[in-house]
């Protein structure tokens, strides 16, 4: 029987999603807890790889339970939350079809990247403080060149083992927002002190979003024209693109499936 898990996690506590030798990972934590609870070795497959420090909300994974192993999904959800680290929250465990696949069945994935401009102790953990003004209009002009099907190898971490670097981006844009502590409790700020980048695609390459954001910041600071993004995609390499931004401000925020 195949089961689906919906969970969220604070990436700062882990060396990414994917299991590694001698490193703490989200996949490793889940597999250890499930194997203990069910009394058999369990392998968990996730919607995609997230790097060290990168966070996730409503992340989807699946695992298979051998015939003869008894499981109560609701009870298992409770037990998983009791056994895993406080940085992991399991929202739901449910039966799913045998052909459901958390990784290969995802039609699209979504990420958000958060930036703030003024010192804010309540944002430092999950947002990147930018000490220079950014032209959001120009960054949105540049982001339009990301839309569509392209070879995004210029934003891929060197040494990635993907069979192809072609992805289809359906949404990519910057907008302003107001965090909860500003909206509810009146933390002092100005309009535009907090911005967020949202990007959706059928798939993402390793380090792709962080490299894209770093490159768009180059445009926002006036160091590059918006058209530079199109030039990068057309003929650039990773060394030509902007630096990767820190992972703590990046969130995997969902995957869409056909079911």
C-alpha positions as CSV (number, residue, x, y, z in Angstrom):
1,X,0.0,0.0,0.0
2,X,1.3,3.5,-0.9
3,X,0.9,6.5,1.5
4,X,1.2,10.2,0.9
5,X,2.7,12.6,3.5
6,X,2.2,16.3,3.7
7,X,4.7,18.1,5.8
8,X,6.6,21.4,6.5
9,X,10.1,21.9,7.8
10,X,12.6,24.5,8.9
11,X,15.6,23.8,6.7
12,X,18.2,25.4,9.0
13,X,18.3,22.2,11.0
14,X,19.2,20.0,8.1
15,X,21.6,19.4,5.3
16,X,18.8,19.4,2.8
17,X,16.0,17.0,2.0
18,X,18.0,14.1,0.4
19,X,19.5,11.5,2.7
20,X,23.3,11.7,3.0
21,X,26.0,9.8,4.9
22,X,26.9,11.4,8.2
23,X,24.6,14.3,7.8
24,X,21.2,15.1,9.2
25,X,18.5,15.4,6.5
26,X,14.7,15.6,6.4
27,X,14.4,12.4,4.4
28,X,16.7,10.6,6.8
29,X,14.6,11.7,9.8
30,X,11.4,10.5,8.3
31,X,12.8,7.2,7.1
32,X,14.2,6.5,10.6
33,X,10.9,7.3,12.3
34,X,8.8,5.4,9.9
35,X,11.0,2.3,10.0
36,X,10.9,2.3,13.8
37,X,7.2,2.7,13.9
38,X,6.3,0.1,11.3
39,X,9.0,-2.4,12.2
40,X,10.4,-2.6,8.6
41,X,12.7,-0.6,6.5
42,X,10.8,2.2,4.8
43,X,12.1,4.5,2.0
44,X,10.5,7.9,1.5
45,X,10.4,9.7,-1.9
46,X,10.0,13.5,-1.9
47,X,8.6,16.0,-4.4
48,X,12.0,17.4,-5.0
49,X,15.4,18.1,-3.5
50,X,15.9,21.1,-1.3
51,X,19.4,22.2,-0.3
52,X,20.8,23.0,3.1
53,X,18.9,25.8,4.9
54,X,16.1,25.8,2.4
55,X,12.6,25.5,4.0
56,X,9.4,23.9,2.8
57,X,5.7,24.3,3.4
58,X,3.2,21.7,2.3
59,X,5.9,19.5,0.9
60,X,4.7,16.2,-0.5
61,X,6.3,12.8,-0.1
62,X,5.3,9.1,-0.4
63,X,6.3,5.8,1.0
64,X,5.2,2.1,0.5
65,X,4.2,-0.3,3.2
66,X,4.8,-4.0,2.6
67,X,1.8,-6.4,2.7
68,X,1.0,-7.6,6.1
69,X,2.2,-4.4,7.9
70,X,-0.7,-2.8,9.8
71,X,-1.0,1.0,9.7
72,X,-3.5,3.6,11.0
73,X,-2.8,6.8,9.0
74,X,-4.1,9.3,11.5
75,X,-2.3,7.6,14.4
76,X,0.9,7.4,12.4
77,X,0.7,11.2,11.8
78,X,0.6,11.8,15.5
79,X,3.4,9.4,16.2
80,X,5.6,10.9,13.5
81,X,5.2,14.3,15.0
82,X,6.2,12.9,18.4
83,X,9.3,11.1,17.0
84,X,10.7,13.6,14.5
85,X,12.6,16.9,15.3
86,X,10.6,20.0,16.3
87,X,11.7,21.5,12.9
88,X,9.5,19.0,11.1
89,X,5.7,19.2,11.2
90,X,3.8,16.3,9.6
91,X,0.3,17.6,8.6
92,X,-1.3,14.6,7.1
93,X,-0.7,10.9,6.3
94,X,-3.2,9.3,3.9
95,X,-3.6,6.4,1.5
96,X,-3.0,7.1,-2.1
97,X,-3.0,5.2,-5.4
98,X,-0.2,2.8,-6.2
99,X,0.8,4.9,-9.2
100,X,1.1,8.2,-7.3
101,X,4.6,9.4,-7.3
102,X,5.6,12.5,-5.2
103,X,8.5,13.4,-7.6
104,X,7.7,12.2,-11.1
105,X,3.9,12.9,-10.7
106,X,4.3,16.6,-9.9
107,X,3.2,18.7,-12.8
108,X,4.5,21.9,-11.3
109,X,6.4,23.2,-8.2
110,X,6.5,26.6,-6.6
111,X,9.1,28.5,-4.6
112,X,9.1,31.9,-2.7
113,X,12.1,34.0,-1.8
114,X,11.9,36.7,0.8
115,X,13.9,39.9,1.1
116,X,13.7,42.8,3.6
117,X,15.6,46.1,3.5
118,X,15.6,47.4,7.0
119,X,16.9,45.7,10.1
120,X,14.2,43.4,11.5
121,X,15.0,40.9,14.2
122,X,11.7,39.0,13.4
123,X,12.7,38.4,9.7
124,X,16.4,37.5,10.0
125,X,15.8,33.8,10.2
126,X,13.6,33.4,7.1
127,X,14.4,36.5,5.0
128,X,17.5,37.9,3.3
129,X,18.4,41.5,4.4
130,X,19.3,43.6,1.4
131,X,21.4,46.7,2.2
132,X,21.0,48.3,-1.2
133,X,17.8,49.6,-2.9
134,X,16.4,47.5,-5.7
135,X,14.3,48.5,-8.7
136,X,11.5,46.0,-8.6
137,X,10.0,47.2,-11.9
138,X,13.2,46.3,-13.7
139,X,13.5,43.0,-11.9
140,X,10.0,42.1,-13.0
141,X,10.9,43.1,-16.6
142,X,13.9,40.8,-16.3
143,X,11.8,38.0,-14.8
144,X,9.6,37.9,-17.9
145,X,12.6,36.5,-19.8
146,X,12.4,33.4,-17.6
147,X,9.0,32.5,-18.7
148,X,8.6,29.6,-21.1
149,X,10.7,26.5,-21.9
150,X,14.4,27.2,-21.8
151,X,17.8,25.6,-21.1
152,X,18.5,27.0,-17.6
153,X,22.0,25.5,-17.2
154,X,23.4,29.0,-16.6
155,X,21.6,28.9,-13.2
156,X,22.4,25.3,-12.4
157,X,25.0,24.4,-9.8
158,X,28.2,23.1,-11.4
159,X,28.4,19.4,-11.2
160,X,24.7,18.8,-11.2
161,X,23.7,15.3,-12.4
162,X,20.5,16.2,-14.2
163,X,20.0,14.5,-17.5
164,X,18.6,17.7,-19.0
165,X,18.7,21.4,-18.0
166,X,15.5,22.3,-19.8
167,X,12.6,23.6,-17.6
168,X,9.4,25.3,-18.3
169,X,8.7,28.4,-16.1
170,X,5.1,29.5,-15.9
171,X,5.3,32.3,-13.3
172,X,8.1,34.5,-12.1
173,X,7.5,37.9,-10.4
174,X,8.3,40.2,-7.5
175,X,5.8,41.9,-5.3
176,X,5.7,43.8,-2.0
177,X,4.1,42.3,1.1
178,X,3.7,43.0,4.8
179,X,4.7,40.4,7.4
180,X,2.4,39.4,10.2
181,X,4.2,41.3,12.9
182,X,3.9,44.4,10.8
183,X,0.3,43.9,10.0
184,X,-0.9,42.9,13.4
185,X,1.5,44.5,15.9
186,X,2.6,47.7,14.1
187,X,6.3,47.0,13.7
188,X,7.8,50.2,12.2
189,X,8.4,50.0,8.5
190,X,7.9,51.8,5.2
191,X,6.0,50.6,2.2
192,X,8.3,48.4,0.1
193,X,10.5,47.3,3.0
194,X,9.5,43.7,2.3
195,X,9.5,42.0,-1.1
196,X,9.0,38.4,-2.2
197,X,9.8,36.6,-5.4
198,X,7.5,33.8,-6.6
199,X,8.4,31.3,-9.3
200,X,6.6,28.2,-10.6
201,X,7.9,25.6,-13.0
202,X,7.5,22.0,-14.0
203,X,10.9,21.3,-12.5
204,X,13.9,23.0,-11.0
205,X,17.6,22.4,-11.3
206,X,19.9,22.3,-8.3
207,X,20.5,25.8,-6.9
208,X,18.4,27.3,-9.8
209,X,16.1,29.6,-7.8
210,X,18.9,31.0,-5.6
211,X,21.0,31.7,-8.7
212,X,18.0,33.3,-10.5
213,X,17.3,35.6,-7.5
214,X,21.0,36.6,-7.3
215,X,21.0,37.5,-11.0
216,X,17.7,39.5,-10.7
217,X,19.3,41.4,-7.8
218,X,22.1,42.4,-10.2
219,X,19.4,43.9,-12.4
220,X,17.6,45.6,-9.5
221,X,20.8,47.3,-8.3
222,X,21.4,48.7,-11.8
223,X,24.5,46.6,-12.6
224,X,22.8,44.8,-15.4
225,X,19.9,45.6,-17.8
226,X,16.8,43.4,-17.8
227,X,17.8,41.9,-21.2
228,X,20.9,40.4,-19.6
229,X,18.7,37.6,-18.2
230,X,17.7,36.7,-21.8
231,X,21.4,36.7,-22.8
232,X,22.3,34.4,-19.9
233,X,19.7,31.9,-20.9
234,X,20.7,32.0,-24.5
235,X,24.4,31.6,-24.2
236,X,25.6,32.1,-20.6
237,X,27.2,29.8,-18.1
238,X,26.9,29.5,-14.4
239,X,30.0,31.7,-14.0
240,X,28.4,34.5,-16.0
241,X,25.2,34.7,-13.8
242,X,24.9,36.3,-10.4
243,X,25.9,34.9,-7.1
244,X,23.6,32.5,-5.3
245,X,21.6,34.1,-2.5
246,X,21.4,32.5,1.0
247,X,19.1,29.5,1.3
248,X,17.4,30.5,4.6
249,X,15.1,32.9,2.8
250,X,13.9,30.3,0.2
251,X,10.7,28.3,0.7
252,X,9.4,25.3,-1.3
253,X,5.7,26.2,-1.2
254,X,3.9,23.5,-3.0
255,X,3.6,21.0,-5.8
256,X,0.6,20.4,-8.1
257,X,-0.5,16.9,-9.1
258,X,-3.1,15.7,-11.5
259,X,-5.1,13.8,-8.9
